[in-house]
Amino acid sequence: MSKQEKSTRGVGTKGMPRKDRELLILDAAAEEFGTKGYARGSTAVVAARAGISKPMIYEYFGSKDGLYLACLDRAGSRLVAAVESAQDGSPDITRAARTMEAIFRALESRLHDWELVYDTTVAADSALHAAAAEYRRELNRMGAVGVADVLGASQAPEPLDADLVTHLWYGTVSSAVGWWRHHPEQTADEMTSRFQRVFAALFANDRSNIEGGVQLGQGQRG
């Protein structure tokens, strides 16, 4: 057994219900793949971290690909559902604030989920890449619809405005998540409040809408 496997060995799962053990494996695998990517992720490390034998991974998921796909489906579904839940409400600039809050809450303590959906180490011609692309397309679709609604409400005149702002929005979301990776001590509440302050400063004319129309940190809980 390698030093890495020894250092990450769990407490063991003997007697644990199958569903609970499966979740334990998925949590360990999501962290491993989300941190290192599919190509560099090790099922041996996953097994050691979960406190199980490596063959048990294949018993549960069939293969490394099967394990990764299960992690991807869980992460992608959670993100899509979170963004979808934020689309109700006024079709104005507050929609961006609601969406970012939903993303922050979905990723709290699970930042590696974002990396699973946007993993660049997965081969482009693989089934895993196709599965991840489906989640990315759905997230992008909702982003584009949101941008179109906001620009439509403001009666923006240029047809290409939506395309430009959509690309700016994608970059904003990716950058915010990337910044959070470098500051993992930040909670979802703190990230939400920080985004609110920055967004309000950038769109000073809409400050009352952002701060009054969406009570970030309160509106999406409960």
C-alpha positions in Angstrom: 0.0 0.0 0.0 1.3 3.4 -0.9 1.9 6.2 1.6 -0.8 8.2 0.0 -3.3 5.4 0.4 -2.3 4.9 4.1 -2.6 8.6 4.8 -6.1 8.8 3.4 -7.5 5.6 4.8 -10.9 5.9 6.4 -12.2 4.2 9.5 -13.8 1.4 7.5 -17.4 0.7 6.5 -18.1 -2.8 7.7 -21.8 -3.2 8.5 -22.7 0.1 6.8 -25.8 0.0 4.6 -25.1 -0.2 0.9 -26.7 3.1 0.1 -24.7 4.9 2.8 -21.5 3.3 1.6 -22.3 4.3 -1.9 -22.6 7.9 -0.8 -19.4 7.7 1.1 -17.6 6.4 -2.1 -19.2 9.2 -4.2 -18.1 11.9 -1.8 -14.5 10.5 -1.8 -14.5 10.2 -5.6 -16.0 13.7 -6.2 -13.2 15.2 -4.1 -10.5 13.2 -5.9 -11.8 13.8 -9.4 -12.8 17.4 -8.7 -9.3 18.2 -7.3 -7.2 16.2 -9.8 -9.5 15.7 -12.8 -10.6 12.5 -14.3 -7.3 11.7 -16.0 -5.2 12.0 -12.9 -7.8 10.8 -10.4 -7.0 7.6 -8.6 -9.5 4.9 -7.7 -7.0 3.6 -5.2 -7.0 6.9 -3.4 -10.8 7.0 -3.5 -10.9 3.5 -1.9 -8.5 4.5 0.8 -10.3 7.7 1.6 -13.6 5.9 1.7 -12.1 3.1 3.9 -13.0 0.3 1.4 -11.2 -2.1 -0.8 -10.5 -1.0 -4.4 -12.5 -4.0 -5.9 -15.6 -2.7 -4.0 -15.6 0.4 -6.3 -15.9 -1.8 -9.3 -18.6 -3.9 -7.6 -20.6 -0.7 -7.0 -19.9 1.3 -10.2 -18.4 -1.1 -12.7 -15.4 0.9 -13.7 -13.6 4.2 -13.1 -15.8 5.7 -15.9 -18.9 4.5 -14.1 -17.7 6.0 -10.8 -16.9 9.3 -12.5 -20.2 9.4 -14.3 -22.1 8.9 -11.0 -20.2 11.8 -9.5 -20.8 13.9 -12.6 -24.5 13.2 -12.6 -24.8 14.1 -9.0 -22.9 17.4 -9.4 -24.5 18.4 -12.7 -28.0 17.7 -11.5 -27.4 19.7 -8.4 -26.1 22.7 -10.3 -28.8 22.6 -12.9 -31.5 22.4 -10.3 -30.0 25.3 -8.3 -29.8 27.6 -11.3 -33.3 26.6 -12.4 -34.7 27.4 -9.0 -33.3 31.0 -9.3 -35.1 31.8 -12.6 -38.4 32.7 -11.0 -39.0 36.3 -10.1 -38.5 39.6 -11.8 -36.7 39.4 -15.2 -34.3 42.2 -14.3 -30.7 42.6 -13.0 -31.8 40.9 -9.7 -32.0 37.6 -11.6 -28.2 37.5 -11.8 -28.0 38.0 -8.1 -30.5 35.2 -7.4 -28.6 32.9 -9.8 -25.2 33.5 -8.1 -26.7 32.9 -4.7 -28.2 29.6 -5.9 -24.8 28.6 -7.3 -22.9 29.5 -4.1 -25.3 27.5 -2.0 -25.2 24.5 -4.3 -21.4 24.6 -4.2 -20.9 25.2 -0.5 -18.4 22.6 0.8 -18.6 21.1 -2.7 -16.5 23.4 -4.9 -15.2 20.3 -6.6 -18.6 19.8 -8.2 -17.9 22.7 -10.5 -14.7 21.1 -11.6 -16.5 17.8 -12.4 -18.8 19.6 -14.8 -16.0 21.6 -16.4 -13.2 19.0 -16.3 -10.8 19.6 -19.1 -8.9 16.3 -18.6 -11.8 14.2 -19.9 -11.2 13.0 -23.5 -13.2 15.0 -26.0 -14.4 11.9 -27.8 -15.6 10.1 -24.7 -19.0 9.4 -23.3 -18.0 11.2 -20.1 -17.3 14.4 -22.1 -20.7 14.1 -23.8 -22.4 13.7 -20.5 -20.7 16.7 -19.0 -21.4 18.7 -22.2 -25.1 18.1 -21.6 -25.0 19.8 -18.2 -22.9 22.6 -19.5 -25.3 23.2 -22.3 -28.3 23.4 -20.0 -26.5 25.8 -17.6 -25.5 27.9 -20.6 -29.0 27.8 -22.0 -30.5 29.1 -18.8 -27.8 31.8 -18.7 -28.6 32.9 -22.2 -32.3 33.0 -21.5 -31.7 35.0 -18.4 -29.6 37.5 -20.2 -32.2 37.8 -23.0 -34.9 38.5 -20.4 -32.9 41.1 -18.6 -31.9 42.9 -21.9 -35.5 42.6 -23.1 -36.8 44.3 -20.0 -34.3 47.1 -20.5 -35.2 47.3 -24.2 -31.6 47.0 -25.4 -31.6 47.9 -29.1 -28.7 45.9 -30.6 -29.3 42.2 -31.6 -25.7 41.3 -30.7 -25.9 42.7 -27.2 -27.4 39.5 -25.8 -24.5 37.5 -27.3 -21.9 39.8 -25.8 -23.5 40.0 -22.4 -24.1 36.2 -22.3 -20.3 35.7 -22.8 -19.6 38.3 -20.1 -22.0 36.4 -17.8 -20.3 33.1 -18.3 -17.0 34.7 -17.5 -18.4 36.3 -14.4 -19.8 33.0 -13.0 -16.6 31.1 -13.8 -14.4 33.8 -12.3 -16.5 34.0 -9.1 -16.2 30.2 -8.6 -12.5 30.4 -9.4 -12.0 33.1 -6.8 -13.8 31.1 -4.3 -11.5 28.1 -4.9 -8.6 30.4 -3.8 -10.6 31.5 -0.7 -12.3 28.3 0.5 -12.7 29.7 3.9 -15.5 31.8 2.6 -19.1 30.6 3.2 -21.9 30.7 0.7 -23.4 33.6 2.8 -20.2 35.5 2.6 -19.8 34.9 -1.1 -23.4 36.0 -1.7 -22.9 39.2 0.3 -19.6 39.9 -1.5 -21.2 39.4 -4.9 -24.1 41.6 -3.9 -21.7 44.4 -2.8 -19.6 44.2 -5.9 -22.5 43.9 -8.3 -24.3 46.9 -6.6 -21.1 49.0 -7.0 -20.8 48.1 -10.7 -24.5 48.8 -11.3 -24.9 51.7 -9.0 -28.1 52.9 -10.7 -29.7 49.5 -9.9 -28.5 49.4 -6.3 -32.0 49.7 -4.8 -33.2 46.8 -7.0 -30.3 44.6 -6.1 -30.3 45.3 -2.4 -34.1 45.7 -2.0 -35.5 43.4 -4.6 -33.4 40.4 -3.5 -32.6 39.8 0.2 -29.5 37.8 -0.5 -28.7 35.3 2.2 -32.4 35.2 3.2 -34.6 34.9 0.2 -33.5 31.4 -0.9 -33.3 29.7 2.4 -36.0 27.8 4.3 
